[in-house]
Amino acid sequence: MKRHFGRLARKNVKLAKGKWAGELSSHQLQVLRSLTENYGFAVALSDLLLLDGGWYVTHAGLLRLAARSRCNSIRVEQVRHFCDPVAGRWVFKATVYKSPSSKGFVGYGDADPSNVSLLVQGAELRIAETRAVNRALRKAYGIGLCSVEELGSLSGSSAPLKSHEPSARSHSANGSNNGQPRLRDRLCRLCVLIRQYNLDPMLVKAYAADFCGTPTLKEASRDLVESFISHLAASAKENRDGLVCKLNSYAHQPVEVKL
């Protein structure tokens, strides 16, 4: 197994250098090797993502780790007295049993419209469940990384739940041919920016649509979306107060711009 993970580590480094060209430091590559050798995560299967200089594990990566480790079972239950279906607020408790005699590793996951990705508002129930499972699995297997779904970036999308080997000839409309669309990585970064600079996600949503000149982000081109995210990052870093004033100008728009 160690020999296999060693080969996988070399493959991961090669793929990462191509996928995140210009974004990887020697330290980040060293962390990637360590994560691969310890847990068997595969970049080709999108088990890991690099966002704003940090590694994040995905739901799919955690499930594959559990399968390799012969996890006995995962139990998920709704924490009803903290849930409010009308407000779209959900809380789940997940318990991971690594073996039949395990006492269980518990993780809680919550989701509401204020802490989920702009792309998946309305799917808070599924996101809360996924977050609970992720946290329980990270506890059970000693994963110090935060999961992507806990940022609200890919939660609710079917993409992280699919295990597939990317074809060398395949090319996503989002602009990547090495296992994970780069646009999806950019959207993850957008969620990180919103949380990092404490921005209002609804106002960012309206600003994004206006910036791209389209009714919805789904109708915007990949280049426009990436341009907006780069613009937002630069604005937040250089003049957050000015950015907040700009966002507030969208606060009283009569028509909600939907993603």
C-alpha beads as a LAMMPS data file, in Angstrom:
LAMMPS data file: protein, C-alpha beads

259 atoms
258 bonds

1 atom types
1 bond types

-500.0 500.0 xlo xhi
-500.0 500.0 ylo yhi
-500.0 500.0 zlo zhi

Masses

1 110.0

Atoms # bond

1 1 1 0.000 0.000 0.000
2 1 1 2.810 2.426 0.863
3 1 1 4.467 1.712 -2.484
4 1 1 1.161 2.358 -4.277
5 1 1 0.640 5.641 -2.414
6 1 1 4.208 6.639 -3.289
7 1 1 3.437 6.233 -6.992
8 1 1 0.170 8.077 -6.505
9 1 1 2.009 10.949 -4.805
10 1 1 4.274 11.391 -7.826
11 1 1 1.257 11.311 -10.134
12 1 1 -0.593 13.837 -7.958
13 1 1 2.348 16.249 -7.999
14 1 1 2.538 16.053 -11.790
15 1 1 -1.200 16.627 -12.227
16 1 1 -1.259 19.435 -9.676
17 1 1 1.542 21.287 -11.427
18 1 1 -0.485 21.226 -14.627
19 1 1 -3.831 22.013 -13.028
20 1 1 -2.700 24.822 -10.731
21 1 1 0.256 26.135 -12.721
22 1 1 1.752 29.204 -11.075
23 1 1 -0.225 28.730 -7.861
24 1 1 1.818 25.983 -6.176
25 1 1 4.704 26.551 -3.801
26 1 1 7.206 23.925 -2.730
27 1 1 5.464 23.803 0.656
28 1 1 2.076 23.120 -0.946
29 1 1 3.593 20.302 -3.003
30 1 1 5.121 18.845 0.141
31 1 1 1.721 18.951 1.855
32 1 1 0.171 17.256 -1.186
33 1 1 2.722 14.424 -1.022
34 1 1 2.031 13.970 2.688
35 1 1 -1.755 13.901 2.193
36 1 1 -1.378 11.353 -0.584
37 1 1 0.957 9.070 1.331
38 1 1 -1.170 9.218 4.490
39 1 1 -4.667 9.004 3.024
40 1 1 -4.388 7.994 -0.635
41 1 1 -6.176 11.055 -2.002
42 1 1 -6.098 11.359 -5.814
43 1 1 -6.007 14.693 -7.644
44 1 1 -7.317 13.017 -10.821
45 1 1 -10.500 12.035 -8.959
46 1 1 -10.907 15.526 -7.461
47 1 1 -10.343 14.268 -3.910
48 1 1 -8.465 17.502 -3.210
49 1 1 -8.801 21.111 -4.380
50 1 1 -6.389 24.023 -4.027
51 1 1 -8.256 27.211 -3.063
52 1 1 -6.524 30.480 -2.177
53 1 1 -3.296 28.657 -1.399
54 1 1 -4.823 25.974 0.829
55 1 1 -5.757 22.331 0.293
56 1 1 -9.375 21.275 0.816
57 1 1 -10.726 17.724 0.768
58 1 1 -13.966 16.925 -1.078
59 1 1 -16.944 14.810 -0.060
60 1 1 -16.006 12.279 -2.737
61 1 1 -12.458 12.060 -1.394
62 1 1 -13.686 11.402 2.136
63 1 1 -16.114 8.697 0.979
64 1 1 -13.372 6.959 -0.996
65 1 1 -11.106 7.088 2.061
66 1 1 -13.870 5.492 4.150
67 1 1 -14.343 2.757 1.543
68 1 1 -10.596 2.013 1.383
69 1 1 -10.493 1.867 5.177
70 1 1 -13.484 -0.494 5.260
71 1 1 -15.640 1.839 7.300
72 1 1 -18.402 -0.181 8.927
73 1 1 -21.281 2.296 8.639
74 1 1 -22.426 5.920 8.706
75 1 1 -25.606 6.920 10.492
76 1 1 -27.250 10.281 9.764
77 1 1 -30.178 11.828 11.632
78 1 1 -31.911 15.183 11.591
79 1 1 -31.594 17.380 14.692
80 1 1 -35.217 18.449 14.537
81 1 1 -35.334 21.065 17.294
82 1 1 -32.696 23.136 15.465
83 1 1 -34.378 22.868 12.048
84 1 1 -36.721 25.421 10.501
85 1 1 -37.979 24.257 7.079
86 1 1 -39.726 27.562 6.395
87 1 1 -36.465 29.487 6.841
88 1 1 -34.471 26.824 5.007
89 1 1 -32.414 26.043 8.114
90 1 1 -31.331 22.426 8.638
91 1 1 -29.059 20.648 11.104
92 1 1 -27.921 17.023 10.885
93 1 1 -25.896 14.719 13.103
94 1 1 -23.701 12.058 11.495
95 1 1 -21.974 9.206 13.290
96 1 1 -19.190 7.217 11.642
97 1 1 -18.520 3.683 12.897
98 1 1 -15.112 2.521 11.711
99 1 1 -15.730 -1.027 12.950
100 1 1 -18.625 -3.028 14.433
101 1 1 -17.255 -2.350 17.936
102 1 1 -16.605 1.374 17.366
103 1 1 -18.322 3.815 19.708
104 1 1 -18.665 6.216 16.804
105 1 1 -17.280 9.572 15.699
106 1 1 -19.890 12.340 15.677
107 1 1 -20.085 15.383 13.437
108 1 1 -22.767 18.054 13.051
109 1 1 -23.598 19.940 9.878
110 1 1 -25.812 22.994 9.468
111 1 1 -26.964 24.950 6.435
112 1 1 -29.237 27.896 5.762
113 1 1 -29.474 30.461 2.943
114 1 1 -26.797 32.629 4.585
115 1 1 -24.016 30.020 4.569
116 1 1 -24.385 28.070 1.338
117 1 1 -23.043 28.649 -2.153
118 1 1 -24.835 31.092 -4.388
119 1 1 -25.329 28.274 -6.864
120 1 1 -27.191 25.902 -4.576
121 1 1 -29.526 27.990 -2.469
122 1 1 -32.672 25.918 -2.009
123 1 1 -30.707 22.712 -1.388
124 1 1 -29.848 23.469 2.233
125 1 1 -31.180 20.143 3.547
126 1 1 -28.792 18.090 1.392
127 1 1 -25.905 20.435 2.107
128 1 1 -26.396 20.159 5.880
129 1 1 -26.412 16.361 5.638
130 1 1 -23.244 16.346 3.518
131 1 1 -21.460 18.671 5.927
132 1 1 -22.380 16.469 8.885
133 1 1 -21.017 13.362 7.141
134 1 1 -17.839 15.196 6.134
135 1 1 -17.130 16.388 9.655
136 1 1 -17.750 12.958 11.140
137 1 1 -15.456 11.328 8.564
138 1 1 -12.727 13.914 9.151
139 1 1 -12.861 13.171 12.877
140 1 1 -12.869 9.421 12.352
141 1 1 -9.802 9.420 10.090
142 1 1 -7.910 12.351 11.565
143 1 1 -8.257 14.711 8.583
144 1 1 -7.158 18.197 9.562
145 1 1 -8.280 19.755 6.277
146 1 1 -11.592 21.552 5.974
147 1 1 -13.858 20.061 3.322
148 1 1 -14.982 22.023 0.273
149 1 1 -18.641 21.402 1.079
150 1 1 -18.235 23.084 4.457
151 1 1 -17.473 26.272 2.536
152 1 1 -20.674 25.831 0.585
153 1 1 -18.735 25.744 -2.692
154 1 1 -19.756 22.471 -4.295
155 1 1 -22.482 21.361 -1.929
156 1 1 -25.660 20.204 -3.545
157 1 1 -23.989 19.544 -6.855
158 1 1 -23.825 16.019 -8.119
159 1 1 -20.321 16.513 -9.449
160 1 1 -18.382 15.751 -6.251
161 1 1 -20.365 12.556 -5.726
162 1 1 -19.316 10.984 -9.014
163 1 1 -16.206 8.869 -9.196
164 1 1 -14.807 8.774 -12.693
165 1 1 -11.482 8.663 -14.420
166 1 1 -11.090 11.739 -16.615
167 1 1 -10.325 11.040 -20.242
168 1 1 -7.196 12.624 -21.613
169 1 1 -9.290 13.848 -24.529
170 1 1 -12.265 15.096 -22.550
171 1 1 -12.763 18.814 -22.275
172 1 1 -15.347 20.495 -20.105
173 1 1 -17.226 23.542 -21.235
174 1 1 -15.914 25.147 -18.067
175 1 1 -12.428 25.010 -19.454
176 1 1 -10.438 22.158 -17.965
177 1 1 -9.460 18.702 -19.198
178 1 1 -7.745 17.336 -16.128
179 1 1 -10.489 16.036 -13.881
180 1 1 -12.114 19.140 -12.419
181 1 1 -13.414 22.167 -14.288
182 1 1 -11.308 25.184 -13.443
183 1 1 -14.437 27.352 -13.363
184 1 1 -15.699 25.207 -10.500
185 1 1 -12.464 25.952 -8.651
186 1 1 -13.041 29.655 -9.290
187 1 1 -16.562 29.453 -7.889
188 1 1 -15.126 27.783 -4.804
189 1 1 -12.786 30.747 -4.502
190 1 1 -15.760 33.112 -4.753
191 1 1 -17.337 31.464 -1.716
192 1 1 -14.035 31.733 0.149
193 1 1 -13.854 35.444 -0.666
194 1 1 -17.400 36.039 0.573
195 1 1 -16.601 34.391 3.887
196 1 1 -13.109 35.871 4.201
197 1 1 -14.279 39.481 3.718
198 1 1 -17.708 39.016 5.321
199 1 1 -19.628 40.063 2.218
200 1 1 -23.374 39.728 1.699
201 1 1 -23.828 36.770 -0.691
202 1 1 -27.108 38.104 -2.104
203 1 1 -25.521 41.454 -2.964
204 1 1 -22.495 39.701 -4.472
205 1 1 -24.925 37.659 -6.572
206 1 1 -26.611 40.808 -7.895
207 1 1 -23.270 42.517 -8.536
208 1 1 -21.961 39.464 -10.401
209 1 1 -24.924 39.346 -12.772
210 1 1 -24.669 43.089 -13.400
211 1 1 -20.911 42.867 -13.976
212 1 1 -21.359 40.032 -16.492
213 1 1 -24.267 41.793 -18.194
214 1 1 -26.504 38.713 -18.054
215 1 1 -29.716 37.897 -16.138
216 1 1 -28.009 34.904 -14.482
217 1 1 -24.454 33.711 -13.967
218 1 1 -25.302 30.473 -15.753
219 1 1 -25.765 32.515 -18.917
220 1 1 -22.412 34.300 -18.524
221 1 1 -19.347 33.053 -20.308
222 1 1 -16.549 31.348 -18.414
223 1 1 -14.226 34.286 -19.079
224 1 1 -16.730 36.783 -17.690
225 1 1 -17.248 34.780 -14.504
226 1 1 -13.506 34.418 -13.949
227 1 1 -13.050 38.129 -14.649
228 1 1 -15.656 39.013 -12.036
229 1 1 -14.093 36.792 -9.392
230 1 1 -10.653 38.307 -10.041
231 1 1 -12.185 41.783 -9.873
232 1 1 -13.969 41.005 -6.604
233 1 1 -10.789 39.608 -5.046
234 1 1 -8.766 42.689 -6.021
235 1 1 -11.480 45.087 -4.825
236 1 1 -11.881 43.321 -1.482
237 1 1 -8.145 43.342 -0.856
238 1 1 -7.464 46.918 -1.960
239 1 1 -10.585 48.714 -0.738
240 1 1 -13.121 46.608 1.112
241 1 1 -15.092 49.662 2.270
242 1 1 -15.482 50.844 -1.301
243 1 1 -16.564 47.370 -2.370
244 1 1 -19.178 47.237 0.401
245 1 1 -20.555 50.606 -0.745
246 1 1 -20.778 49.244 -4.278
247 1 1 -22.558 46.111 -3.071
248 1 1 -24.989 48.172 -0.986
249 1 1 -26.094 49.948 -4.140
250 1 1 -27.779 46.672 -5.119
251 1 1 -29.608 46.322 -1.796
252 1 1 -32.858 47.936 -2.909
253 1 1 -33.193 46.508 -6.375
254 1 1 -36.844 45.531 -6.887
255 1 1 -36.051 42.398 -8.895
256 1 1 -33.912 39.628 -7.450
257 1 1 -31.229 38.388 -9.792
258 1 1 -31.165 34.608 -9.639
259 1 1 -28.334 32.242 -10.374

Bonds

1 1 1 2
2 1 2 3
3 1 3 4
4 1 4 5
5 1 5 6
6 1 6 7
7 1 7 8
8 1 8 9
9 1 9 10
10 1 10 11
11 1 11 12
12 1 12 13
13 1 13 14
14 1 14 15
15 1 15 16
16 1 16 17
17 1 17 18
18 1 18 19
19 1 19 20
20 1 20 21
21 1 21 22
22 1 22 23
23 1 23 24
24 1 24 25
25 1 25 26
26 1 26 27
27 1 27 28
28 1 28 29
29 1 29 30
30 1 30 31
31 1 31 32
32 1 32 33
33 1 33 34
34 1 34 35
35 1 35 36
36 1 36 37
37 1 37 38
38 1 38 39
39 1 39 40
40 1 40 41
41 1 41 42
42 1 42 43
43 1 43 44
44 1 44 45
45 1 45 46
46 1 46 47
47 1 47 48
48 1 48 49
49 1 49 50
50 1 50 51
51 1 51 52
52 1 52 53
53 1 53 54
54 1 54 55
55 1 55 56
56 1 56 57
57 1 57 58
58 1 58 59
59 1 59 60
60 1 60 61
61 1 61 62
62 1 62 63
63 1 63 64
64 1 64 65
65 1 65 66
66 1 66 67
67 1 67 68
68 1 68 69
69 1 69 70
70 1 70 71
71 1 71 72
72 1 72 73
73 1 73 74
74 1 74 75
75 1 75 76
76 1 76 77
77 1 77 78
78 1 78 79
79 1 79 80
80 1 80 81
81 1 81 82
82 1 82 83
83 1 83 84
84 1 84 85
85 1 85 86
86 1 86 87
87 1 87 88
88 1 88 89
89 1 89 90
90 1 90 91
91 1 91 92
92 1 92 93
93 1 93 94
94 1 94 95
95 1 95 96
96 1 96 97
97 1 97 98
98 1 98 99
99 1 99 100
100 1 100 101
101 1 101 102
102 1 102 103
103 1 103 104
104 1 104 105
105 1 105 106
106 1 106 107
107 1 107 108
108 1 108 109
109 1 109 110
110 1 110 111
111 1 111 112
112 1 112 113
113 1 113 114
114 1 114 115
115 1 115 116
116 1 116 117
117 1 117 118
118 1 118 119
119 1 119 120
120 1 120 121
121 1 121 122
122 1 122 123
123 1 123 124
124 1 124 125
125 1 125 126
126 1 126 127
127 1 127 128
128 1 128 129
129 1 129 130
130 1 130 131
131 1 131 132
132 1 132 133
133 1 133 134
134 1 134 135
135 1 135 136
136 1 136 137
137 1 137 138
138 1 138 139
139 1 139 140
140 1 140 141
141 1 141 142
142 1 142 143
143 1 143 144
144 1 144 145
145 1 145 146
146 1 146 147
147 1 147 148
148 1 148 149
149 1 149 150
150 1 150 151
151 1 151 152
152 1 152 153
153 1 153 154
154 1 154 155
155 1 155 156
156 1 156 157
157 1 157 158
158 1 158 159
159 1 159 160
160 1 160 161
161 1 161 162
162 1 162 163
163 1 163 164
164 1 164 165
165 1 165 166
166 1 166 167
167 1 167 168
168 1 168 169
169 1 169 170
170 1 170 171
171 1 171 172
172 1 172 173
173 1 173 174
174 1 174 175
175 1 175 176
176 1 176 177
177 1 177 178
178 1 178 179
179 1 179 180
180 1 180 181
181 1 181 182
182 1 182 183
183 1 183 184
184 1 184 185
185 1 185 186
186 1 186 187
187 1 187 188
188 1 188 189
189 1 189 190
190 1 190 191
191 1 191 192
192 1 192 193
193 1 193 194
194 1 194 195
195 1 195 196
196 1 196 197
197 1 197 198
198 1 198 199
199 1 199 200
200 1 200 201
201 1 201 202
202 1 202 203
203 1 203 204
204 1 204 205
205 1 205 206
206 1 206 207
207 1 207 208
208 1 208 209
209 1 209 210
210 1 210 211
211 1 211 212
212 1 212 213
213 1 213 214
214 1 214 215
215 1 215 216
216 1 216 217
217 1 217 218
218 1 218 219
219 1 219 220
220 1 220 221
221 1 221 222
222 1 222 223
223 1 223 224
224 1 224 225
225 1 225 226
226 1 226 227
227 1 227 228
228 1 228 229
229 1 229 230
230 1 230 231
231 1 231 232
232 1 232 233
233 1 233 234
234 1 234 235
235 1 235 236
236 1 236 237
237 1 237 238
238 1 238 239
239 1 239 240
240 1 240 241
241 1 241 242
242 1 242 243
243 1 243 244
244 1 244 245
245 1 245 246
246 1 246 247
247 1 247 248
248 1 248 249
249 1 249 250
250 1 250 251
251 1 251 252
252 1 252 253
253 1 253 254
254 1 254 255
255 1 255 256
256 1 256 257
257 1 257 258
258 1 258 259
